Amino acid sequence: MVANSRTLTRAASLRGGVGAPGSPNTPPTRFFTEKKIQHESLVTGAIESAFKEMDLQIERERTVYNISGGCTALVVVYMLGKLYVANAGDSRAIIIRNKEVIPMSSEFTPETERQRLQYLAFMQPHLLGNEFTHLEFPRRVQRKEVGKRMLYRDFNMTGWAYKSIEEDDLKFPLIYGEGKKARVMATIGVTRGLGDHDLKVHDSNIYIKPFLSSSPEVRVYNLLQYEHGPEDVLILATDGLWDVLLNEEVAEAVTNFLPNCDPDDPHRYTLAAQDLVMRARGVLKDRGWRISNDRLGSGDDISVYVIPLIHGNNLS
C-alpha cells in the first residue's frame, strides 16, 4: 500500500494534481534560500572578471594594433580597508611587516600547474597535435625502452608509479624540464598571464593558448587589522628580481635601507625600489654582472614597486 501511495503521488505530480508544483492548489512558498555574498567576494570577482575581459580585449585588438606575445599581470586594489593582490604569472608580491615576510602571491609555472595542464590534455588530446604526451616521465623515453617499466606521473597523481612504456610514450612530454627551465610544449615557462593568443609550438600549427589561463589568484590583506610602521611595505616585482634574490634578502635590504632615509623625503620608497633593482642587476665584472657572494646577476627585465602601508593607520 505504501508503494502504491507513492506511485500515485508521483503520477499526480506529473499530471499537475493537487499539491503538485504549479498546480492551482499548491501552497505558497514560505521562504526562499539565497547565498549571502560578502563584499570581499564581490571585489575578488570583479578583479577576476577584469583579467578575463582584458585578455579577451587583447585577443580582439591584436590584429588592429599588432599586439604579439603576452605578459604576466600583478595588480593591487585597495577598497574598504583591504588590499586585494591579484597575480597571473610569475611576478610576485610580498608584505614586510615588523621584518616578517608575508607572501601575497603564488607563481604559476608548468611545475606548479602540472596537474591542471595534464588534465586538460587528457580531456582534450587533440590539443596535443599528436606530437606530445600528457604523461610526465623522469626523463625522455627512448625507443629501446618500449615494453619496459618506467616511473611516470599522471594528472591524478602527486607521487610516482611504474607503467609499461608504450609507443605513445615516445612523444615529447607536455611538461618538460625543472625549475626555471620547465616548459609547456618546449615553448613557454609561465602558465598564466595575458595575451599569447597566437603562440604556437615551433615549426608547427599547435596553439599553446588553450593551456594558458588569464585567471588570477587573489589574496586579501586587511590593512585595518594591524598598526603599521614606516618600514612596513608591500613589494611588487617581476621575476627579474625574484630570480636572483630570496624573499628574505629583499626584506632585509628594504628594512636596512629605509631607516637611513630622511623620514620626510617623499621619494624614499622609490629610492628603496631602485636599490632593489641595482642589487638584482649587480656590478659588471670580468665574468659578467655579479651580485653578492659572486652570484650571477639578473639578465631579465626588473620592475619593482615599494608601497608603504603606514597610511593605512589613518583609515581605522
C-alpha positions, -999 to 999 in steps of 0.1 A, spaced: 0 0 0 28 24 8 44 17 -26 11 23 -44 6 55 -25 40 68 -35 33 58 -71 0 77 -71 17 107 -56 43 108 -83 17 103 -110 -4 131 -96 26 153 -95 33 146 -132 -3 153 -141 -3 185 -121 -26 172 -95 -34 187 -61 -2 196 -43 20 192 -74 43 221 -82 25 246 -104 -10 232 -96 -37 256 -86 -38 242 -51 0 244 -45 6 261 -12 27 293 -15 64 290 -9 71 301 26 107 313 21 135 314 -5 171 305 2 198 328 -12 235 328 -6 249 357 13 277 373 -8 303 391 12 318 424 -1 352 407 -3 339 381 -27 324 409 -49 357 427 -52 375 395 -59 350 386 -86 353 420 -102 391 416 -104 388 381 -118 363 394 -144 386 423 -153 415 399 -160 393 378 -183 380 409 -201 415 423 -206 426 390 -221 396 390 -245 403 426 -254 439 418 -263 426 390 -285 401 413 -303 426 441 -308 458 421 -315 455 424 -353 444 461 -353 473 472 -330 497 444 -340 499 430 -305 521 399 -303 533 380 -273 520 381 -238 527 392 -203 522 384 -166 499 406 -146 502 417 -110 476 441 -97 468 456 -63 434 471 -55 426 490 -22 389 490 -12 372 493 22 403 489 43 416 459 24 443 452 -1 435 428 -29 466 414 -46 458 396 -79 485 377 -98 485 357 -130 521 347 -139 555 346 -123 557 380 -108 555 382 -70 541 403 -42 552 402 -5 544 423 25 571 431 50 556 438 85 578 440 115 606 425 94 584 394 88 577 383 52 541 376 43 537 361 8 509 377 -12 510 357 -44 519 324 -59 539 318 -91 522 299 -119 546 277 -138 545 243 -156 555 227 -124 531 244 -101 502 238 -125 512 204 -138 480 186 -128 458 212 -144 477 211 -176 478 173 -177 441 170 -170 433 194 -198 455 175 -222 439 142 -210 404 155 -216 412 172 -249 440 152 -265 436 169 -299 452 200 -283 485 180 -283 485 177 -321 496 141 -319 531 154 -311 530 154 -273 520 131 -244 503 144 -213 522 119 -191 553 130 -172 585 109 -170 617 115 -151 635 118 -185 629 114 -222 617 79 -231 638 61 -257 626 36 -283 646 8 -269 626 12 -236 593 3 -252 578 -26 -232 600 -19 -202 587 -4 -169 594 33 -160 583 58 -134 556 81 -146 531 107 -133 496 115 -145 472 143 -137 456 125 -108 490 118 -91 512 138 -68 536 108 -65 552 85 -90 543 49 -101 555 24 -127 540 17 -160 550 -3 -191 563 20 -218 541 21 -249 546 36 -284 527 68 -275 550 74 -246 578 82 -271 561 115 -279 576 147 -263 561 153 -229 537 182 -224 557 194 -195 595 191 -197 624 204 -175 628 215 -139 626 248 -121 631 279 -143 638 256 -172 604 238 -171 584 245 -203 549 237 -217 553 221 -250 590 230 -250 580 267 -255 568 287 -225 577 287 -188 547 307 -175 512 292 -175 491 322 -165 490 357 -179 475 379 -206 479 376 -244 499 349 -263 468 342 -284 489 334 -315 517 315 -297 524 281 -314 549 253 -309 579 260 -330 575 249 -366 540 235 -361 504 246 -361 498 236 -324 485 265 -304 496 269 -268 470 294 -256 444 267 -246 468 257 -218 474 293 -206 450 308 -182 442 345 -176 426 337 -142 444 354 -113 449 342 -78 435 369 -55 448 373 -19 434 397 6 452 417 33 432 436 60 450 469 65 428 478 94 438 448 114 473 459 121 493 490 131 520 496 105 553 513 109 573 533 83 593 502 73 562 481 67 557 479 29 541 460 1 566 450 -26 556 441 -61 582 429 -86 587 410 -118 607 377 -119 638 396 -128 641 404 -91 630 371 -76 652 350 -99 682 362 -80 670 374 -46 651 355 -20 622 370 -1 643 373 30 671 390 11 646 416 -3 631 421 31 665 426 48 676 451 21 644 472 24 644 472 62 680 483 63 676 509 36 646 528 48 658 538 82 688 556 65 664 578 45 651 612 56 616 603 70 602 635 54 616 625 19 585 616 -2 608 597 -26 623 573 -1 602 543 -11 611 550 -48 647 550 -38 642 517 -20 628 502 -51 657 515 -72 681 500 -46 665 466 -51 668 469 -89 705 476 -85 710 447 -61 694 423 -85 713 437 -115 747 436 -97 780 450 -108 797 444 -141 828 424 -137 851 403 -159 827 374 -158 796 394 -163 771 410 -140 776 398 -104 756 403 -72 765 395 -36 785 363 -30 797 365 -66 764 351 -78 752 358 -114 731 390 -116 697 391 -132 696 393 -170 659 398 -172 638 429 -171 634 442 -135 603 462 -123 599 470 -86 573 489 -66 577 496 -29 544 507 -14 542 520 22 515 506 44 517 532 72 490 553 56 465 525 64 468 536 100 448 567 92 419 547 78 408 530 110 
